[in-house]
Amino acid sequence: MKRRRTPVCAAFLVGTVISLSGMPAAVAQSGDAAAGREKAQACSVCHGQLGISTAPDAPNLAAQPSIYLAAQLRAYRSGDRKHEVMSVLSKMLSDADIDNVAAWFSSLQIEVKPVP
Ligand code: HEC
Protein backbone atom coordinates (compact mmCIF):
# COMPACT_ATOMS: atom_id res chain seq x y z
CA MET A 1 0.00 0.00 0.00
CA LYS A 2 2.60 2.45 1.16
CA ARG A 3 4.79 1.70 -1.84
CA ARG A 4 2.02 2.52 -4.28
CA ARG A 5 1.03 5.73 -2.56
CA THR A 6 4.40 7.40 -2.56
CA PRO A 7 4.69 7.89 -6.32
CA VAL A 8 1.14 9.20 -6.47
CA CYS A 9 1.92 11.79 -3.79
CA ALA A 10 5.13 12.77 -5.55
CA ALA A 11 3.29 13.19 -8.84
CA PHE A 12 0.65 15.28 -7.11
CA LEU A 13 3.28 17.51 -5.51
CA VAL A 14 5.17 17.98 -8.76
CA GLY A 15 1.92 18.79 -10.55
CA THR A 16 1.00 21.34 -7.89
CA VAL A 17 4.37 23.05 -8.03
CA ILE A 18 4.25 23.25 -11.82
CA SER A 19 0.75 24.70 -11.89
CA LEU A 20 1.58 27.23 -9.16
CA SER A 21 4.74 28.41 -10.85
CA GLY A 22 2.91 28.60 -14.17
CA MET A 23 0.09 30.66 -12.72
CA PRO A 24 1.25 34.26 -13.28
CA ALA A 25 1.99 33.58 -16.94
CA ALA A 26 -1.37 31.87 -17.39
CA VAL A 27 -3.19 34.82 -15.82
CA ALA A 28 -1.17 37.32 -17.81
CA GLN A 29 -2.09 35.64 -21.09
CA SER A 30 -5.70 34.85 -20.36
CA GLY A 31 -7.09 37.28 -22.95
CA ASP A 32 -7.51 36.79 -26.69
CA ALA A 33 -5.20 39.34 -28.35
CA ALA A 34 -6.91 39.05 -31.78
CA ALA A 35 -10.32 39.82 -30.30
CA GLY A 36 -8.71 42.59 -28.26
CA ARG A 37 -7.26 44.15 -31.41
CA GLU A 38 -10.77 44.44 -32.87
CA LYS A 39 -12.14 45.96 -29.67
CA ALA A 40 -9.21 48.36 -29.42
CA GLN A 41 -10.21 50.11 -32.64
CA ALA A 42 -12.35 52.30 -30.39
CA CYS A 43 -9.28 53.21 -28.35
CA SER A 44 -7.00 54.13 -31.23
CA VAL A 45 -8.24 57.71 -31.50
CA CYS A 46 -6.30 58.50 -28.34
CA HIS A 47 -4.03 55.51 -27.68
CA GLY A 48 -2.95 54.97 -31.30
CA GLN A 49 -3.42 51.95 -33.62
CA LEU A 50 -0.45 50.20 -32.02
CA GLY A 51 -0.74 51.56 -28.51
CA ILE A 52 1.57 54.54 -28.95
CA SER A 53 -0.70 57.41 -28.03
CA THR A 54 -1.71 60.10 -30.46
CA ALA A 55 -3.41 62.30 -27.85
CA PRO A 56 -0.99 64.25 -25.67
CA ASP A 57 -2.79 63.41 -22.42
CA ALA A 58 -3.26 59.68 -23.14
CA PRO A 59 -0.60 57.20 -21.97
CA ASN A 60 1.08 54.67 -24.26
CA LEU A 61 -0.40 51.21 -23.78
CA ALA A 62 1.90 49.17 -26.03
CA ALA A 63 3.91 46.50 -24.19
CA GLN A 64 2.47 47.33 -20.77
CA PRO A 65 1.94 44.18 -18.69
CA SER A 66 -1.56 42.85 -19.29
CA ILE A 67 -2.11 42.45 -15.54
CA TYR A 68 -1.50 46.18 -15.11
CA LEU A 69 -3.73 47.21 -18.04
CA ALA A 70 -6.60 44.96 -16.95
CA ALA A 71 -6.33 46.23 -13.36
CA GLN A 72 -6.50 49.87 -14.52
CA LEU A 73 -9.53 49.22 -16.72
CA ARG A 74 -11.32 47.44 -13.87
CA ALA A 75 -10.39 50.33 -11.54
CA TYR A 76 -11.92 52.88 -13.96
CA ARG A 77 -14.99 50.67 -14.33
CA SER A 78 -15.50 50.28 -10.57
CA GLY A 79 -14.80 53.94 -9.84
CA ASP A 80 -11.58 53.27 -7.87
CA ARG A 81 -9.73 55.26 -10.54
CA LYS A 82 -11.48 58.22 -12.11
CA HIS A 83 -11.08 60.03 -15.41
CA GLU A 84 -13.82 61.76 -17.36
CA VAL A 85 -13.23 59.70 -20.55
CA MET A 86 -11.90 56.39 -19.24
CA SER A 87 -14.54 56.09 -16.51
CA VAL A 88 -17.25 56.23 -19.20
CA LEU A 89 -15.49 54.03 -21.80
CA SER A 90 -14.51 51.31 -19.32
CA LYS A 91 -18.15 50.75 -18.39
CA MET A 92 -18.76 49.58 -21.95
CA LEU A 93 -16.19 46.79 -21.57
CA SER A 94 -17.07 43.30 -20.31
CA ASP A 95 -14.57 41.28 -18.27
CA ALA A 96 -13.65 39.37 -21.43
CA ASP A 97 -13.21 42.64 -23.38
CA ILE A 98 -10.85 43.92 -20.68
CA ASP A 99 -8.76 40.74 -20.72
CA ASN A 100 -8.69 40.80 -24.53
CA VAL A 101 -7.63 44.43 -24.99
CA ALA A 102 -5.05 43.97 -22.21
CA ALA A 103 -3.69 40.91 -24.05
CA TRP A 104 -3.56 42.86 -27.32
CA PHE A 105 -1.71 45.90 -26.00
CA SER A 106 0.69 43.79 -23.95
CA SER A 107 1.49 41.61 -26.98
CA LEU A 108 2.93 44.64 -28.81
CA GLN A 109 6.69 45.07 -28.69
CA ILE A 110 8.45 48.37 -28.29
CA GLU A 111 12.09 49.34 -28.47
CA VAL A 112 13.52 51.93 -26.12
CA LYS A 113 16.73 53.79 -26.94
CA PRO A 114 18.58 56.52 -25.10
CA VAL A 115 19.05 59.79 -26.97
CA PRO A 116 22.37 59.43 -28.84
C1 HEC B 1 -10.86 60.13 -25.94
C2 HEC B 1 -9.54 59.57 -25.67
C3 HEC B 1 -9.44 58.15 -25.16
C4 HEC B 1 -10.01 57.01 -25.67
C5 HEC B 1 -10.94 56.88 -26.88
C6 HEC B 1 -9.55 55.91 -24.84
N1 HEC B 1 -8.72 56.36 -23.87
FE1 HEC B 1 -7.76 55.24 -22.43
N2 HEC B 1 -7.00 56.91 -21.62
C7 HEC B 1 -7.19 58.21 -22.10
C8 HEC B 1 -6.58 59.15 -21.18
C9 HEC B 1 -6.55 60.67 -21.32
C10 HEC B 1 -6.00 58.37 -20.13
C11 HEC B 1 -5.28 58.87 -18.88
C12 HEC B 1 -6.37 58.96 -17.81
C13 HEC B 1 -5.89 59.25 -16.42
O1 HEC B 1 -5.18 60.23 -16.21
O2 HEC B 1 -6.25 58.44 -15.52
C14 HEC B 1 -6.29 56.97 -20.46
C15 HEC B 1 -5.87 55.90 -19.70
C16 HEC B 1 -6.03 54.58 -20.04
C17 HEC B 1 -5.47 53.46 -19.33
C18 HEC B 1 -4.57 53.54 -18.11
C19 HEC B 1 -3.13 53.49 -18.60
C20 HEC B 1 -2.10 53.64 -17.53
O3 HEC B 1 -0.91 53.72 -17.90
O4 HEC B 1 -2.44 53.67 -16.33
C21 HEC B 1 -5.85 52.34 -19.98
C22 HEC B 1 -5.50 50.91 -19.62
C23 HEC B 1 -6.68 52.76 -21.09
N3 HEC B 1 -6.75 54.12 -21.10
C24 HEC B 1 -7.26 51.89 -21.98
C25 HEC B 1 -8.15 52.29 -22.97
C26 HEC B 1 -8.89 51.38 -23.79
C27 HEC B 1 -8.80 49.86 -23.71
C28 HEC B 1 -9.67 52.13 -24.62
C29 HEC B 1 -10.66 51.66 -25.64
C30 HEC B 1 -11.73 50.82 -25.16
C31 HEC B 1 -9.36 53.52 -24.34
N4 HEC B 1 -8.46 53.57 -23.32
C32 HEC B 1 -9.92 54.59 -25.02
C33 HEC B 1 -7.86 58.56 -23.23
C34 HEC B 1 -8.62 57.74 -24.02
Residues whose N, C-alpha, C, O or C-beta is under 5 A from the ligand:
A	BS01	HEC	K39 A42 C43 V45 C46 D57 A58 P59 N60 L69 Q72 L73 K82 H83 V85 M86 L89 V101
